[in-house]
Amino acid sequence: MYKVMIRDNMSPVAREILEATGKIEVVVDNDKAANDPAVLADIIGDLHGLAVRSGTKVSEQVLEKARNLKVIGRAGVGVDNIDVAGATRYGVVVMNAPGGNTVTTAEHAVSLMLALARNVPQATASMRAGRWEKKQLTGIEITGKTLGIVGLGHIGRVVADRAQGLKMKVLAADPYVNPEAAKHHGVELMPLEDLLPQADFLTLHVPRLKETINMINAESIAKMKPGVRIINCSRGDIVNLDDLLKALDSGHVAGAALDVLPKEPPEPSLQILQHPKVIFTPHLGAATGEAQIKVADMIAHQMADYLINGIITNAVNFPSVTQDVMERIRPYLDLAEKMGSLMGQLVRTPHDITITYSGVVTQFDTRPLTHAVLKGLLGAYTDKPVNYVSAPALARDKGVHVKETTSQAQADFSNLIKIKLE
């Protein structure tokens, strides 16, 4: 019997799905005190799975005490609150639920854009205060305006679709998307520095990466069109709030709509909270009943599939494999691991390794097979458990470089796997 803890007030659907398997004991713990890694570390020891939203922090401190943990499921997309690299080293699969809240978050960004254009929150507050400020709260039309989307992933593409329906011109910047894919969505792709001077509205849909933290700062704001309006429904520290505040005061930025902040909840003394040209929502991007049910449903099914059947779906630190593909490659997984283990026993120290796949096996994603080779190989050099997830990280730690190649089927074999130690 596996044991899984569900946290962060996740939809009850998750518990129902996990318990329906008959093989998983579920503990629901919504105590906010355990959002603190020090507290969570004390209660995680006997868990095989942990399902969280954005509140719970899973740090190295937690992982080193999670002796039985096999999988962490994030009911949502962002995994900023999970030490993914640490989980990988400990052999813990980290899964997310992409797509479950895509439409909800995109709709929220469009809602904020419309509210920003027409000063809806400010007008509401004004009338509640007994004022009639019609002239002071005059807005702008969005028809014909240019929307710049930074990050053309799942959410950015839905925003683009909705904006086109509102008769906006849509530009996008995303180094990981090719121009043909953008063109398919009716979006013109360009470098960020070319997009910034053209956008009347700028909406951010990027993950929290080293390259994206403080992406919107004094330097990038200076390149923007005067009167630009900025919407952020991605991550709080993408925008430098001090630089944004100065640009709002100067009038270079006409307004901003922020669903996320660097610290949540923010300190009441945060200066930008009082700015009349900024509207806020308390991280409501994914906060609809429909979205919460979808992501809870997805993550519960994925965790159950992994714990019971070994099927990995939507993992952020391991290649995802469907049940059908897993059944077809399982013999190759066993073979690859044994070949790696044999190599590990034949040599005294780890070396760089080249793995060549030929034949029918190349029709599948061969990355799980490479993980299997490394699991077998590196198991010979450590007394600590090595699994498919931790093996590549351990290889990097030991300075082992891995090269994968594929070739046509050999004349004598329908499939062939070769391993060469340099």
Secondary structure as the mmCIF struct_conf table of DSSP 4:
data_model
#
loop_
_struct_conf.conf_type_id
_struct_conf.id
_struct_conf.beg_label_comp_id
_struct_conf.beg_label_asym_id
_struct_conf.beg_label_seq_id
_struct_conf.end_label_comp_id
_struct_conf.end_label_asym_id
_struct_conf.end_label_seq_id
STRN STRN1 TYR A 2 ILE A 6
TURN_TY1_P TURN_TY1_P1 ASP A 8 ASN A 9
HELX_RH_AL_P HELX_RH_AL_P1 PRO A 12 ALA A 20
TURN_TY1_P TURN_TY1_P2 THR A 21 THR A 21
BEND BEND1 GLY A 22 LYS A 23
STRN STRN2 ILE A 24 VAL A 28
HELX_RH_3T_P HELX_RH_3T_P1 LYS A 32 ASN A 35
BEND BEND2 ASP A 36 ASP A 36
HELX_RH_AL_P HELX_RH_AL_P2 PRO A 37 ILE A 43
TURN_TY1_P TURN_TY1_P3 GLY A 45 ASP A 46
BEND BEND3 HIS A 48 HIS A 48
STRN STRN3 GLY A 49 VAL A 52
BEND BEND4 SER A 54 GLY A 55
STRN STRN4 VAL A 58 VAL A 58
HELX_RH_AL_P HELX_RH_AL_P3 GLU A 60 LEU A 63
TURN_TY1_P TURN_TY1_P4 GLU A 64 LYS A 65
TURN_TY1_P TURN_TY1_P5 ARG A 67 ASN A 68
STRN STRN5 VAL A 71 ARG A 74
BEND BEND5 ALA A 75 VAL A 77
TURN_TY1_P TURN_TY1_P6 ASP A 80 ASN A 81
STRN STRN6 ILE A 82 ILE A 82
HELX_RH_AL_P HELX_RH_AL_P4 VAL A 84 ARG A 89
TURN_TY1_P TURN_TY1_P7 TYR A 90 GLY A 91
STRN STRN7 VAL A 93 ASN A 96
TURN_TY1_P TURN_TY1_P8 PRO A 98 ASN A 101
HELX_RH_AL_P HELX_RH_AL_P5 THR A 102 ARG A 118
TURN_TY1_P TURN_TY1_P9 ASN A 119 ASN A 119
HELX_RH_AL_P HELX_RH_AL_P6 VAL A 120 ARG A 128
TURN_TY1_P TURN_TY1_P10 ALA A 129 GLY A 130
TURN_TY1_P TURN_TY1_P11 LYS A 134 LEU A 137
TURN_TY1_P TURN_TY1_P12 THR A 143 GLY A 144
HELX_LH_PP_P HELX_LH_PP_P1 LYS A 145 LYS A 145
STRN STRN8 THR A 146 VAL A 150
BEND BEND6 GLY A 153 GLY A 153
HELX_RH_AL_P HELX_RH_AL_P7 HIS A 154 GLY A 165
TURN_TY1_P TURN_TY1_P13 LEU A 166 LYS A 167
STRN STRN9 LYS A 169 ALA A 173
TURN_TY1_P TURN_TY1_P14 PRO A 175 TYR A 176
BEND BEND7 VAL A 177 VAL A 177
HELX_RH_AL_P HELX_RH_AL_P8 PRO A 179 HIS A 184
TURN_TY1_P TURN_TY1_P15 HIS A 185 GLY A 186
STRN STRN10 GLU A 188 LEU A 189
HELX_RH_AL_P HELX_RH_AL_P9 LEU A 192 LEU A 195
TURN_TY1_P TURN_TY1_P16 LEU A 196 GLN A 198
BEND BEND8 ASP A 200 ASP A 200
STRN STRN11 PHE A 201 LEU A 204
TURN_TY1_P TURN_TY1_P17 LYS A 210 ASN A 214
STRN STRN12 ILE A 216 ILE A 216
BEND BEND9 ASN A 217 ASN A 217
HELX_RH_AL_P HELX_RH_AL_P10 ALA A 218 ALA A 222
TURN_TY1_P TURN_TY1_P18 LYS A 223 LYS A 223
BEND BEND10 MET A 224 MET A 224
HELX_LH_PP_P HELX_LH_PP_P2 LYS A 225 LYS A 225
TURN_TY1_P TURN_TY1_P19 PRO A 226 GLY A 227
STRN STRN13 VAL A 228 ASN A 232
BEND BEND11 SER A 234 SER A 234
HELX_RH_3T_P HELX_RH_3T_P2 GLY A 236 ILE A 238
STRN STRN14 VAL A 239 VAL A 239
HELX_RH_AL_P HELX_RH_AL_P11 LEU A 241 SER A 250
TURN_TY1_P TURN_TY1_P20 GLY A 251 GLY A 251
BEND BEND12 HIS A 252 HIS A 252
STRN STRN15 VAL A 253 LEU A 258
BEND BEND13 ASP A 259 ASP A 259
BEND BEND14 PRO A 262 PRO A 265
HELX_LH_PP_P HELX_LH_PP_P3 PRO A 266 GLU A 267
TURN_TY1_P TURN_TY1_P21 PRO A 268 SER A 269
HELX_RH_3T_P HELX_RH_3T_P3 GLN A 271 GLN A 274
TURN_TY1_P TURN_TY1_P22 PRO A 276 LYS A 277
STRN STRN16 VAL A 278 PHE A 280
BEND BEND15 PRO A 282 HIS A 283
TURN_TY1_P TURN_TY1_P23 GLY A 285 ALA A 286
BEND BEND16 THR A 288 THR A 288
HELX_RH_AL_P HELX_RH_AL_P12 GLY A 289 ALA A 304
HELX_RH_PI_P HELX_RH_PI_P1 ASP A 305 ASN A 309
BEND BEND17 ASN A 314 ASN A 314
STRN STRN17 ALA A 315 ALA A 315
BEND BEND18 VAL A 316 PHE A 318
HELX_RH_AL_P HELX_RH_AL_P13 GLN A 323 LEU A 346
BEND BEND19 ARG A 348 THR A 349
STRN STRN18 ILE A 353 GLY A 359
HELX_RH_3T_P HELX_RH_3T_P4 VAL A 360 GLN A 363
BEND BEND20 PHE A 364 PHE A 364
HELX_RH_AL_P HELX_RH_AL_P14 ARG A 367 LEU A 378
TURN_TY1_P TURN_TY1_P24 GLY A 379 ALA A 380
BEND BEND21 TYR A 381 TYR A 381
BEND BEND22 ASP A 383 LYS A 384
TURN_TY1_P TURN_TY1_P25 TYR A 388 VAL A 389
HELX_RH_AL_P HELX_RH_AL_P15 SER A 390 ASP A 397
TURN_TY1_P TURN_TY1_P26 LYS A 398 GLY A 399
STRN STRN19 VAL A 402 SER A 407
HELX_LH_PP_P HELX_LH_PP_P4 GLN A 408 GLN A 410
TURN_TY1_P TURN_TY1_P27 ALA A 411 ASP A 412
BEND BEND23 SER A 414 SER A 414
STRN STRN20 ASN A 415 LEU A 421
#
